[in-house]
């Protein structure tokens, strides 16, 4: 369960924030969590399993436009 939440925070939240113009997670508000998300997403094992960021952004935009 923790892995699912961690993946959402680390990978999905930032593109969602950018698309919606929100700032839920920032380096100023949550410096440790922000750094952890950078470290998590840049891990080679994780990056191999995740879709490219541009495809994720397109997916989120398409889903939100429905």
Predicted model as a PDB file, atoms N, CA, C, CB and O in Angstrom, pLDDT in the B-factor column:
MODEL        1                                                                  
ATOM      1  N   UNK A   1       0.815  -1.186   0.000  1.00 69.00           N  
ATOM      2  CA  UNK A   1       0.000   0.000   0.000  1.00 69.00           C  
ATOM      3  C   UNK A   1       0.869   1.265   0.000  1.00 69.00           C  
ATOM      4  CB  UNK A   1      -0.933  -0.010   1.201  1.00 69.00           C  
ATOM      5  O   UNK A   1       0.567   2.237  -0.693  1.00 69.00           O  
ATOM      6  N   UNK A   2       1.930   1.238   0.772  1.00 75.00           N  
ATOM      7  CA  UNK A   2       2.815   2.398   0.841  1.00 75.00           C  
ATOM      8  C   UNK A   2       3.447   2.664  -0.526  1.00 75.00           C  
ATOM      9  CB  UNK A   2       3.912   2.182   1.910  1.00 75.00           C  
ATOM     10  O   UNK A   2       3.622   3.821  -0.910  1.00 75.00           O  
ATOM     11  N   UNK A   3       3.786   1.619  -1.253  1.00 72.00           N  
ATOM     12  CA  UNK A   3       4.373   1.789  -2.581  1.00 72.00           C  
ATOM     13  C   UNK A   3       3.420   2.510  -3.528  1.00 72.00           C  
ATOM     14  CB  UNK A   3       4.757   0.435  -3.163  1.00 72.00           C  
ATOM     15  O   UNK A   3       3.852   3.339  -4.329  1.00 72.00           O  
ATOM     16  N   UNK A   4       2.154   2.208  -3.445  1.00 75.00           N  
ATOM     17  CA  UNK A   4       1.163   2.848  -4.311  1.00 75.00           C  
ATOM     18  C   UNK A   4       1.072   4.337  -3.995  1.00 75.00           C  
ATOM     19  CB  UNK A   4      -0.221   2.178  -4.148  1.00 75.00           C  
ATOM     20  O   UNK A   4       1.060   5.165  -4.906  1.00 75.00           O  
ATOM     21  N   UNK A   5       1.009   4.677  -2.732  1.00 79.00           N  
ATOM     22  CA  UNK A   5       0.944   6.079  -2.323  1.00 79.00           C  
ATOM     23  C   UNK A   5       2.233   6.797  -2.695  1.00 79.00           C  
ATOM     24  CB  UNK A   5       0.685   6.194  -0.810  1.00 79.00           C  
ATOM     25  O   UNK A   5       2.199   7.926  -3.183  1.00 79.00           O  
ATOM     26  N   UNK A   6       3.356   6.154  -2.468  1.00 80.00           N  
ATOM     27  CA  UNK A   6       4.655   6.757  -2.800  1.00 80.00           C  
ATOM     28  C   UNK A   6       4.752   7.038  -4.291  1.00 80.00           C  
ATOM     29  CB  UNK A   6       5.809   5.839  -2.360  1.00 80.00           C  
ATOM     30  O   UNK A   6       5.238   8.098  -4.686  1.00 80.00           O  
ATOM     31  N   UNK A   7       4.309   6.126  -5.109  1.00 79.00           N  
ATOM     32  CA  UNK A   7       4.356   6.322  -6.549  1.00 79.00           C  
ATOM     33  C   UNK A   7       3.454   7.481  -6.967  1.00 79.00           C  
ATOM     34  CB  UNK A   7       3.946   5.038  -7.275  1.00 79.00           C  
ATOM     35  O   UNK A   7       3.825   8.271  -7.834  1.00 79.00           O  
ATOM     36  N   UNK A   8       2.294   7.587  -6.369  1.00 81.00           N  
ATOM     37  CA  UNK A   8       1.402   8.698  -6.692  1.00 81.00           C  
ATOM     38  C   UNK A   8       2.058  10.029  -6.338  1.00 81.00           C  
ATOM     39  CB  UNK A   8       0.062   8.550  -5.949  1.00 81.00           C  
ATOM     40  O   UNK A   8       2.084  10.949  -7.156  1.00 81.00           O  
ATOM     41  N   UNK A   9       2.576  10.128  -5.143  1.00 82.00           N  
ATOM     42  CA  UNK A   9       3.191  11.380  -4.701  1.00 82.00           C  
ATOM     43  C   UNK A   9       4.404  11.719  -5.555  1.00 82.00           C  
ATOM     44  CB  UNK A   9       3.595  11.290  -3.225  1.00 82.00           C  
ATOM     45  O   UNK A   9       4.570  12.861  -5.983  1.00 82.00           O  
ATOM     46  N   UNK A  10       5.243  10.734  -5.798  1.00 81.00           N  
ATOM     47  CA  UNK A  10       6.506  10.987  -6.487  1.00 81.00           C  
ATOM     48  C   UNK A  10       6.352  11.199  -7.986  1.00 81.00           C  
ATOM     49  CB  UNK A  10       7.442   9.851  -6.247  1.00 81.00           C  
ATOM     50  O   UNK A  10       7.072  12.014  -8.561  1.00 81.00           O  
ATOM     51  N   UNK A  11       5.443  10.496  -8.628  1.00 85.00           N  
ATOM     52  CA  UNK A  11       5.404  10.524 -10.085  1.00 85.00           C  
ATOM     53  C   UNK A  11       4.194  11.245 -10.661  1.00 85.00           C  
ATOM     54  CB  UNK A  11       5.434   9.135 -10.604  1.00 85.00           C  
ATOM     55  O   UNK A  11       4.337  12.002 -11.620  1.00 85.00           O  
ATOM     56  N   UNK A  12       3.022  11.034 -10.110  1.00 86.00           N  
ATOM     57  CA  UNK A  12       1.797  11.581 -10.686  1.00 86.00           C  
ATOM     58  C   UNK A  12       1.484  12.985 -10.196  1.00 86.00           C  
ATOM     59  CB  UNK A  12       0.644  10.678 -10.377  1.00 86.00           C  
ATOM     60  O   UNK A  12       0.890  13.772 -10.933  1.00 86.00           O  
ATOM     61  N   UNK A  13       1.864  13.313  -8.989  1.00 88.00           N  
ATOM     62  CA  UNK A  13       1.441  14.571  -8.388  1.00 88.00           C  
ATOM     63  C   UNK A  13       2.031  15.793  -9.082  1.00 88.00           C  
ATOM     64  CB  UNK A  13       1.819  14.588  -6.938  1.00 88.00           C  
ATOM     65  O   UNK A  13       1.313  16.765  -9.318  1.00 88.00           O  
ATOM     66  N   UNK A  14       3.304  15.770  -9.410  1.00 87.00           N  
ATOM     67  CA  UNK A  14       3.924  16.952 -10.025  1.00 87.00           C  
ATOM     68  C   UNK A  14       3.314  17.307 -11.384  1.00 87.00           C  
ATOM     69  CB  UNK A  14       5.415  16.723 -10.187  1.00 87.00           C  
ATOM     70  O   UNK A  14       2.971  18.470 -11.596  1.00 87.00           O  
ATOM     71  N   UNK A  15       3.165  16.362 -12.309  1.00 90.00           N  
ATOM     72  CA  UNK A  15       2.511  16.732 -13.570  1.00 90.00           C  
ATOM     73  C   UNK A  15       1.076  17.220 -13.358  1.00 90.00           C  
ATOM     74  CB  UNK A  15       2.510  15.543 -14.525  1.00 90.00           C  
ATOM     75  O   UNK A  15       0.632  18.161 -14.016  1.00 90.00           O  
ATOM     76  N   UNK A  16       0.365  16.587 -12.448  1.00 89.00           N  
ATOM     77  CA  UNK A  16      -1.002  17.017 -12.141  1.00 89.00           C  
ATOM     78  C   UNK A  16      -1.014  18.452 -11.624  1.00 89.00           C  
ATOM     79  CB  UNK A  16      -1.645  16.075 -11.106  1.00 89.00           C  
ATOM     80  O   UNK A  16      -1.860  19.251 -12.025  1.00 89.00           O  
ATOM     81  N   UNK A  17      -0.081  18.779 -10.738  1.00 91.00           N  
ATOM     82  CA  UNK A  17       0.025  20.145 -10.214  1.00 91.00           C  
ATOM     83  C   UNK A  17       0.274  21.143 -11.331  1.00 91.00           C  
ATOM     84  CB  UNK A  17       1.144  20.238  -9.176  1.00 91.00           C  
ATOM     85  O   UNK A  17      -0.341  22.209 -11.367  1.00 91.00           O  
ATOM     86  N   UNK A  18       1.173  20.799 -12.242  1.00 89.00           N  
ATOM     87  CA  UNK A  18       1.504  21.690 -13.347  1.00 89.00           C  
ATOM     88  C   UNK A  18       0.300  21.925 -14.258  1.00 89.00           C  
ATOM     89  CB  UNK A  18       2.665  21.117 -14.154  1.00 89.00           C  
ATOM     90  O   UNK A  18       0.035  23.056 -14.665  1.00 89.00           O  
ATOM     91  N   UNK A  19      -0.417  20.868 -14.570  1.00 91.00           N  
ATOM     92  CA  UNK A  19      -1.569  20.980 -15.464  1.00 91.00           C  
ATOM     93  C   UNK A  19      -2.673  21.807 -14.824  1.00 91.00           C  
ATOM     94  CB  UNK A  19      -2.099  19.591 -15.834  1.00 91.00           C  
ATOM     95  O   UNK A  19      -3.283  22.649 -15.483  1.00 91.00           O  
ATOM     96  N   UNK A  20      -2.927  21.574 -13.559  1.00 91.00           N  
ATOM     97  CA  UNK A  20      -4.017  22.265 -12.861  1.00 91.00           C  
ATOM     98  C   UNK A  20      -3.597  23.602 -12.258  1.00 91.00           C  
ATOM     99  CB  UNK A  20      -4.563  21.382 -11.771  1.00 91.00           C  
ATOM    100  O   UNK A  20      -4.446  24.355 -11.781  1.00 91.00           O  
ATOM    101  N   UNK A  21      -2.308  23.905 -12.273  1.00 92.00           N  
ATOM    102  CA  UNK A  21      -1.829  25.159 -11.699  1.00 92.00           C  
ATOM    103  C   UNK A  21      -1.869  25.180 -10.183  1.00 92.00           C  
ATOM    104  CB  UNK A  21      -2.635  26.297 -12.227  1.00 92.00           C  
ATOM    105  O   UNK A  21      -2.067  26.234  -9.579  1.00 92.00           O  
ATOM    106  N   UNK A  22      -1.685  24.031  -9.570  1.00 91.00           N  
ATOM    107  CA  UNK A  22      -1.703  23.911  -8.110  1.00 91.00           C  
ATOM    108  C   UNK A  22      -0.284  23.816  -7.568  1.00 91.00           C  
ATOM    109  CB  UNK A  22      -2.524  22.683  -7.674  1.00 91.00           C  
ATOM    110  O   UNK A  22       0.657  23.527  -8.307  1.00 91.00           O  
ATOM    111  N   UNK A  23      -0.142  24.059  -6.279  1.00 90.00           N  
ATOM    112  CA  UNK A  23       1.132  23.824  -5.627  1.00 90.00           C  
ATOM    113  C   UNK A  23       0.875  23.117  -4.302  1.00 90.00           C  
ATOM    114  CB  UNK A  23       1.909  25.154  -5.411  1.00 90.00           C  
ATOM    115  O   UNK A  23       0.834  23.743  -3.244  1.00 90.00           O  
ATOM    116  N   UNK A  24       0.704  21.817  -4.380  1.00 90.00           N  
ATOM    117  CA  UNK A  24       0.466  21.010  -3.192  1.00 90.00           C  
ATOM    118  C   UNK A  24       1.772  20.548  -2.569  1.00 90.00           C  
ATOM    119  CB  UNK A  24      -0.402  19.812  -3.532  1.00 90.00           C  
ATOM    120  O   UNK A  24       1.915  20.514  -1.347  1.00 90.00           O  
ATOM    121  N   UNK A  25       2.716  20.195  -3.418  1.00 89.00           N  
ATOM    122  CA  UNK A  25       4.019  19.703  -2.962  1.00 89.00           C  
ATOM    123  C   UNK A  25       5.083  20.606  -3.562  1.00 89.00           C  
ATOM    124  CB  UNK A  25       4.252  18.198  -3.369  1.00 89.00           C  
ATOM    125  O   UNK A  25       5.249  20.658  -4.781  1.00 89.00           O  
ATOM    126  N   UNK A  26       5.802  21.315  -2.706  1.00 90.00           N  
ATOM    127  CA  UNK A  26       6.874  22.182  -3.187  1.00 90.00           C  
ATOM    128  C   UNK A  26       8.096  22.014  -2.295  1.00 90.00           C  
ATOM    129  CB  UNK A  26       6.420  23.665  -3.220  1.00 90.00           C  
ATOM    130  O   UNK A  26       8.004  21.524  -1.170  1.00 90.00           O  
ATOM    131  N   UNK A  27       9.237  22.430  -2.821  1.00 92.00           N  
ATOM    132  CA  UNK A  27      10.473  22.313  -2.044  1.00 92.00           C  
ATOM    133  C   UNK A  27      10.468  23.265  -0.846  1.00 92.00           C  
ATOM    134  CB  UNK A  27      11.689  22.597  -2.935  1.00 92.00           C  
ATOM    135  O   UNK A  27      11.168  23.021   0.137  1.00 92.00           O  
ATOM    136  N   UNK A  28       9.695  24.335  -0.918  1.00 94.00           N  
ATOM    137  CA  UNK A  28       9.614  25.267   0.203  1.00 94.00           C  
ATOM    138  C   UNK A  28       8.734  24.726   1.329  1.00 94.00           C  
ATOM    139  CB  UNK A  28       9.080  26.611  -0.273  1.00 94.00           C  
ATOM    140  O   UNK A  28       9.075  24.842   2.507  1.00 94.00           O  
ATOM    141  N   UNK A  29       7.601  24.138   0.955  1.00 93.00           N  
ATOM    142  CA  UNK A  29       6.659  23.644   1.961  1.00 93.00           C  
ATOM    143  C   UNK A  29       7.107  22.321   2.586  1.00 93.00           C  
ATOM    144  CB  UNK A  29       5.287  23.473   1.339  1.00 93.00           C  
ATOM    145  O   UNK A  29       7.014  22.132   3.799  1.00 93.00           O  
ATOM    146  N   UNK A  30       7.591  21.416   1.744  1.00 94.00           N  
ATOM    147  CA  UNK A  30       7.963  20.074   2.199  1.00 94.00           C  
ATOM    148  C   UNK A  30       9.327  19.684   1.626  1.00 94.00           C  
ATOM    149  CB  UNK A  30       6.885  19.038   1.786  1.00 94.00           C  
ATOM    150  O   UNK A  30       9.393  18.830   0.742  1.00 94.00           O  
ATOM    151  N   UNK A  31      10.404  20.284   2.105  1.00 95.00           N  
ATOM    152  CA  UNK A  31      11.712  20.053   1.491  1.00 95.00           C  
ATOM    153  C   UNK A  31      12.166  18.592   1.513  1.00 95.00           C  
ATOM    154  CB  UNK A  31      12.735  20.891   2.181  1.00 95.00           C  
ATOM    155  O   UNK A  31      12.724  18.107   0.529  1.00 95.00           O  
ATOM    156  N   UNK A  32      11.938  17.900   2.603  1.00 93.00           N  
ATOM    157  CA  UNK A  32      12.368  16.497   2.681  1.00 93.00           C  
ATOM    158  C   UNK A  32      11.557  15.601   1.753  1.00 93.00           C  
ATOM    159  CB  UNK A  32      12.252  15.988   4.115  1.00 93.00           C  
ATOM    160  O   UNK A  32      12.120  14.754   1.059  1.00 93.00           O  
ATOM    161  N   UNK A  33      10.265  15.779   1.738  1.00 89.00           N  
ATOM    162  CA  UNK A  33       9.408  14.980   0.860  1.00 89.00           C  
ATOM    163  C   UNK A  33       9.697  15.293  -0.604  1.00 89.00           C  
ATOM    164  CB  UNK A  33       7.924  15.235   1.174  1.00 89.00           C  
ATOM    165  O   UNK A  33       9.725  14.387  -1.437  1.00 89.00           O  
ATOM    166  N   UNK A  34       9.909  16.555  -0.920  1.00 90.00           N  
ATOM    167  CA  UNK A  34      10.233  16.965  -2.285  1.00 90.00           C  
ATOM    168  C   UNK A  34      11.529  16.311  -2.750  1.00 90.00           C  
ATOM    169  CB  UNK A  34      10.346  18.495  -2.377  1.00 90.00           C  
ATOM    170  O   UNK A  34      11.591  15.787  -3.862  1.00 90.00           O  
ATOM    171  N   UNK A  35      12.561  16.334  -1.916  1.00 91.00           N  
ATOM    172  CA  UNK A  35      13.836  15.698  -2.260  1.00 91.00           C  
ATOM    173  C   UNK A  35      13.658  14.195  -2.410  1.00 91.00           C  
ATOM    174  CB  UNK A  35      14.902  16.003  -1.191  1.00 91.00           C  
ATOM    175  O   UNK A  35      14.229  13.588  -3.316  1.00 91.00           O  
ATOM    176  N   UNK A  36      12.871  13.592  -1.527  1.00 89.00           N  
ATOM    177  CA  UNK A  36      12.638  12.158  -1.613  1.00 89.00           C  
ATOM    178  C   UNK A  36      11.955  11.801  -2.932  1.00 89.00           C  
ATOM    179  CB  UNK A  36      11.791  11.680  -0.427  1.00 89.00           C  
ATOM    180  O   UNK A  36      12.301  10.794  -3.549  1.00 89.00           O  
ATOM    181  N   UNK A  37      10.984  12.616  -3.374  1.00 88.00           N  
ATOM    182  CA  UNK A  37      10.313  12.316  -4.635  1.00 88.00           C  
ATOM    183  C   UNK A  37      11.289  12.391  -5.807  1.00 88.00           C  
ATOM    184  CB  UNK A  37       9.144  13.280  -4.859  1.00 88.00           C  
ATOM    185  O   UNK A  37      11.214  11.579  -6.729  1.00 88.00           O  
ATOM    186  N   UNK A  38      12.200  13.358  -5.776  1.00 88.00           N  
ATOM    187  CA  UNK A  38      13.238  13.424  -6.817  1.00 88.00           C  
ATOM    188  C   UNK A  38      14.098  12.169  -6.818  1.00 88.00           C  
ATOM    189  CB  UNK A  38      14.123  14.662  -6.616  1.00 88.00           C  
ATOM    190  O   UNK A  38      14.367  11.587  -7.869  1.00 88.00           O  
ATOM    191  N   UNK A  39      14.524  11.763  -5.636  1.00 89.00           N  
ATOM    192  CA  UNK A  39      15.365  10.565  -5.523  1.00 89.00           C  
ATOM    193  C   UNK A  39      14.621   9.310  -5.977  1.00 89.00           C  
ATOM    194  CB  UNK A  39      15.844  10.390  -4.078  1.00 89.00           C  
ATOM    195  O   UNK A  39      15.186   8.456  -6.660  1.00 89.00           O  
ATOM    196  N   UNK A  40      13.357   9.207  -5.593  1.00 86.00           N  
ATOM    197  CA  UNK A  40      12.550   8.037  -5.939  1.00 86.00           C  
ATOM    198  C   UNK A  40      12.373   7.918  -7.452  1.00 86.00           C  
ATOM    199  CB  UNK A  40      11.179   8.112  -5.253  1.00 86.00           C  
ATOM    200  O   UNK A  40      12.585   6.849  -8.023  1.00 86.00           O  
ATOM    201  N   UNK A  41      11.989   9.005  -8.090  1.00 85.00           N  
ATOM    202  CA  UNK A  41      11.720   8.990  -9.525  1.00 85.00           C  
ATOM    203  C   UNK A  41      13.003   8.832 -10.346  1.00 85.00           C  
ATOM    204  CB  UNK A  41      10.998  10.269  -9.933  1.00 85.00           C  
ATOM    205  O   UNK A  41      12.962   8.308 -11.459  1.00 85.00           O  
ATOM    206  N   UNK A  42      14.118   9.271  -9.818  1.00 88.00           N  
ATOM    207  CA  UNK A  42      15.371   9.142 -10.572  1.00 88.00           C  
ATOM    208  C   UNK A  42      16.061   7.794 -10.370  1.00 88.00           C  
ATOM    209  CB  UNK A  42      16.316  10.248 -10.177  1.00 88.00           C  
ATOM    210  O   UNK A  42      17.090   7.533 -10.994  1.00 88.00           O  
ATOM    211  N   UNK A  43      15.526   6.954  -9.530  1.00 87.00           N  
ATOM    212  CA  UNK A  43      16.075   5.610  -9.344  1.00 87.00           C  
ATOM    213  C   UNK A  43      15.906   4.824 -10.646  1.00 87.00           C  
ATOM    214  CB  UNK A  43      15.372   4.873  -8.152  1.00 87.00           C  
ATOM    215  O   UNK A  43      14.824   4.819 -11.232  1.00 87.00           O  
ATOM    216  N   UNK A  44      16.962   4.167 -11.094  1.00 90.00           N  
ATOM    217  CA  UNK A  44      16.931   3.479 -12.392  1.00 90.00           C  
ATOM    218  C   UNK A  44      15.860   2.385 -12.458  1.00 90.00           C  
ATOM    219  CB  UNK A  44      18.293   2.870 -12.686  1.00 90.00           C  
ATOM    220  O   UNK A  44      15.241   2.194 -13.505  1.00 90.00           O  
ATOM    221  N   UNK A  45      15.641   1.686 -11.388  1.00 87.00           N  
ATOM    222  CA  UNK A  45      14.625   0.625 -11.374  1.00 87.00           C  
ATOM    223  C   UNK A  45      13.233   1.226 -11.562  1.00 87.00           C  
ATOM    224  CB  UNK A  45      14.688  -0.181 -10.047  1.00 87.00           C  
ATOM    225  O   UNK A  45      12.405   0.672 -12.285  1.00 87.00           O  
ATOM    226  N   UNK A  46      12.986   2.338 -10.923  1.00 83.00           N  
ATOM    227  CA  UNK A  46      11.686   2.992 -11.027  1.00 83.00           C  
ATOM    228  C   UNK A  46      11.492   3.572 -12.428  1.00 83.00           C  
ATOM    229  CB  UNK A  46      11.552   4.100  -9.964  1.00 83.00           C  
ATOM    230  O   UNK A  46      10.431   3.394 -13.027  1.00 83.00           O  
ATOM    231  N   UNK A  47      12.502   4.261 -12.955  1.00 84.00           N  
ATOM    232  CA  UNK A  47      12.359   4.888 -14.269  1.00 84.00           C  
ATOM    233  C   UNK A  47      12.143   3.879 -15.383  1.00 84.00           C  
ATOM    234  CB  UNK A  47      13.574   5.717 -14.577  1.00 84.00           C  
ATOM    235  O   UNK A  47      11.490   4.194 -16.378  1.00 84.00           O  
ATOM    236  N   UNK A  48      12.670   2.686 -15.239  1.00 89.00           N  
ATOM    237  CA  UNK A  48      12.449   1.643 -16.247  1.00 89.00           C  
ATOM    238  C   UNK A  48      10.994   1.209 -16.311  1.00 89.00           C  
ATOM    239  CB  UNK A  48      13.326   0.438 -15.956  1.00 89.00           C  
ATOM    240  O   UNK A  48      10.516   0.783 -17.362  1.00 89.00           O  
ATOM    241  N   UNK A  49      10.291   1.315 -15.198  1.00 85.00           N  
ATOM    242  CA  UNK A  49       8.924   0.814 -15.114  1.00 85.00           C  
ATOM    243  C   UNK A  49       7.857   1.866 -15.395  1.00 85.00           C  
ATOM    244  CB  UNK A  49       8.693   0.238 -13.764  1.00 85.00           C  
ATOM    245  O   UNK A  49       6.703   1.525 -15.655  1.00 85.00           O  
ATOM    246  N   UNK A  50       8.229   3.118 -15.347  1.00 86.00           N  
ATOM    247  CA  UNK A  50       7.252   4.192 -15.502  1.00 86.00           C  
ATOM    248  C   UNK A  50       7.179   4.664 -16.951  1.00 86.00           C  
ATOM    249  CB  UNK A  50       7.599   5.366 -14.585  1.00 86.00           C  
ATOM    250  O   UNK A  50       8.161   4.570 -17.688  1.00 86.00           O  
ATOM    251  N   UNK A  51       6.016   5.170 -17.356  1.00 87.00           N  
ATOM    252  CA  UNK A  51       5.898   5.715 -18.714  1.00 87.00           C  
ATOM    253  C   UNK A  51       6.671   7.022 -18.819  1.00 87.00           C  
ATOM    254  CB  UNK A  51       4.413   5.936 -19.093  1.00 87.00           C  
ATOM    255  O   UNK A  51       6.950   7.661 -17.805  1.00 87.00           O  
ATOM    256  N   UNK A  52       7.020   7.425 -20.039  1.00 89.00           N  
ATOM    257  CA  UNK A  52       7.686   8.720 -20.212  1.00 89.00           C  
ATOM    258  C   UNK A  52       6.791   9.854 -19.705  1.00 89.00           C  
ATOM    259  CB  UNK A  52       8.050   8.950 -21.701  1.00 89.00           C  
ATOM    260  O   UNK A  52       5.566   9.774 -19.796  1.00 89.00           O  
ATOM    261  N   UNK A  53       7.405  10.897 -19.175  1.00 87.00           N  
ATOM    262  CA  UNK A  53       6.662  11.999 -18.559  1.00 87.00           C  
ATOM    263  C   UNK A  53       5.714  12.667 -19.557  1.00 87.00           C  
ATOM    264  CB  UNK A  53       7.632  13.036 -17.990  1.00 87.00           C  
ATOM    265  O   UNK A  53       4.596  13.026 -19.187  1.00 87.00           O  
ATOM    266  N   UNK A  54       6.131  12.841 -20.803  1.00 91.00           N  
ATOM    267  CA  UNK A  54       5.256  13.499 -21.776  1.00 91.00           C  
ATOM    268  C   UNK A  54       3.994  12.691 -22.046  1.00 91.00           C  
ATOM    269  CB  UNK A  54       6.004  13.731 -23.080  1.00 91.00           C  
ATOM    270  O   UNK A  54       2.922  13.263 -22.244  1.00 91.00           O  
ATOM    271  N   UNK A  55       4.111  11.371 -22.054  1.00 92.00           N  
ATOM    272  CA  UNK A  55       2.923  10.527 -22.228  1.00 92.00           C  
ATOM    273  C   UNK A  55       2.019  10.608 -21.004  1.00 92.00           C  
ATOM    274  CB  UNK A  55       3.330   9.066 -22.488  1.00 92.00           C  
ATOM    275  O   UNK A  55       0.795  10.601 -21.128  1.00 92.00           O  
ATOM    276  N   UNK A  56       2.622  10.683 -19.832  1.00 89.00           N  
ATOM    277  CA  UNK A  56       1.834  10.813 -18.606  1.00 89.00           C  
ATOM    278  C   UNK A  56       1.060  12.121 -18.605  1.00 89.00           C  
ATOM    279  CB  UNK A  56       2.739  10.732 -17.367  1.00 89.00           C  
ATOM    280  O   UNK A  56      -0.124  12.138 -18.272  1.00 89.00           O  
ATOM    281  N   UNK A  57       1.716  13.218 -18.975  1.00 91.00           N  
ATOM    282  CA  UNK A  57       1.049  14.520 -19.025  1.00 91.00           C  
ATOM    283  C   UNK A  57      -0.099  14.482 -20.032  1.00 91.00           C  
ATOM    284  CB  UNK A  57       2.055  15.639 -19.395  1.00 91.00           C  
ATOM    285  O   UNK A  57      -1.185  14.983 -19.743  1.00 91.00           O  
ATOM    286  N   UNK A  58       0.123  13.904 -21.192  1.00 93.00           N  
ATOM    287  CA  UNK A  58      -0.937  13.792 -22.200  1.00 93.00           C  
ATOM    288  C   UNK A  58      -2.107  12.964 -21.671  1.00 93.00           C  
ATOM    289  CB  UNK A  58      -0.386  13.162 -23.495  1.00 93.00           C  
ATOM    290  O   UNK A  58      -3.266  13.307 -21.904  1.00 93.00           O  
ATOM    291  N   UNK A  59      -1.812  11.886 -20.966  1.00 90.00           N  
ATOM    292  CA  UNK A  59      -2.850  11.030 -20.388  1.00 90.00           C  
ATOM    293  C   UNK A  59      -3.676  11.802 -19.357  1.00 90.00           C  
ATOM    294  CB  UNK A  59      -2.218   9.781 -19.738  1.00 90.00           C  
ATOM    295  O   UNK A  59      -4.905  11.729 -19.357  1.00 90.00           O  
ATOM    296  N   UNK A  60      -2.996  12.534 -18.487  1.00 90.00           N  
ATOM    297  CA  UNK A  60      -3.700  13.298 -17.460  1.00 90.00           C  
ATOM    298  C   UNK A  60      -4.572  14.371 -18.099  1.00 90.00           C  
ATOM    299  CB  UNK A  60      -2.703  13.936 -16.479  1.00 90.00           C  
ATOM    300  O   UNK A  60      -5.724  14.548 -17.703  1.00 90.00           O  
ATOM    301  N   UNK A  61      -4.030  15.094 -19.092  1.00 91.00           N  
ATOM    302  CA  UNK A  61      -4.805  16.135 -19.774  1.00 91.00           C  
ATOM    303  C   UNK A  61      -6.038  15.543 -20.447  1.00 91.00           C  
ATOM    304  CB  UNK A  61      -3.935  16.861 -20.813  1.00 91.00           C  
ATOM    305  O   UNK A  61      -7.127  16.112 -20.363  1.00 91.00           O  
ATOM    306  N   UNK A  62      -5.872  14.400 -21.115  1.00 92.00           N  
ATOM    307  CA  UNK A  62      -6.997  13.756 -21.787  1.00 92.00           C  
ATOM    308  C   UNK A  62      -8.057  13.322 -20.781  1.00 92.00           C  
ATOM    309  CB  UNK A  62      -6.516  12.550 -22.599  1.00 92.00           C  
ATOM    310  O   UNK A  62      -9.255  13.480 -21.017  1.00 92.00           O  
ATOM    311  N   UNK A  63      -7.607  12.783 -19.676  1.00 90.00           N  
ATOM    312  CA  UNK A  63      -8.547  12.312 -18.652  1.00 90.00           C  
ATOM    313  C   UNK A  63      -9.300  13.478 -18.006  1.00 90.00           C  
ATOM    314  CB  UNK A  63      -7.801  11.511 -17.575  1.00 90.00           C  
ATOM    315  O   UNK A  63     -10.494  13.371 -17.726  1.00 90.00           O  
ATOM    316  N   UNK A  64      -8.603  14.585 -17.773  1.00 87.00           N  
ATOM    317  CA  UNK A  64      -9.255  15.741 -17.145  1.00 87.00           C  
ATOM    318  C   UNK A  64     -10.192  16.483 -18.094  1.00 87.00           C  
ATOM    319  CB  UNK A  64      -8.207  16.699 -16.625  1.00 87.00           C  
ATOM    320  O   UNK A  64     -11.106  17.174 -17.644  1.00 87.00           O  
ATOM    321  N   UNK A  65      -9.977  16.348 -19.387  1.00 88.00           N  
ATOM    322  CA  UNK A  65     -10.822  17.059 -20.337  1.00 88.00           C  
ATOM    323  C   UNK A  65     -12.159  16.357 -20.589  1.00 88.00           C  
ATOM    324  CB  UNK A  65     -10.086  17.227 -21.640  1.00 88.00           C  
ATOM    325  O   UNK A  65     -13.035  16.917 -21.248  1.00 88.00           O  
ATOM    326  N   UNK A  66     -12.318  15.164 -20.085  1.00 83.00           N  
ATOM    327  CA  UNK A  66     -13.582  14.428 -20.275  1.00 83.00           C  
ATOM    328  C   UNK A  66     -14.679  15.006 -19.439  1.00 83.00           C  
ATOM    329  CB  UNK A  66     -13.412  12.961 -19.939  1.00 83.00           C  
ATOM    330  O   UNK A  66     -15.807  14.513 -19.474  1.00 83.00           O  
TER     331      UNK A  66                                                      
ENDMDL                                                                          
END                                                                             
